[in-house]
């Protein structure tokens, strides 16, 4: 792909992602809510999980520390009692 085509592709991809509001949060939610397909093998499930996780990380250009903090915070919020969640 020549440099002009590559730049056009990048700009088009960015425009599509903005238009459909696809961002790091989109991929995080997909990762957390992923369920197995009936016909899916364990290997296919693993690859799909890894693909979504990589999109989440790359999209946000996150560091390992950021990802760790996000996962700990998410789990922290998940385990809180309902009455405590409303005040957080």
Secondary structure, DSSP 8 states (H G I E B T S, - for coil): --HHHHHHHHHHHHHHHHHTT--HHHHHHHHHH----TT--HHHHHHHHHHHHHHHHHHHT--HHHHHHHHHHHHHHHHS-HHHHTT-
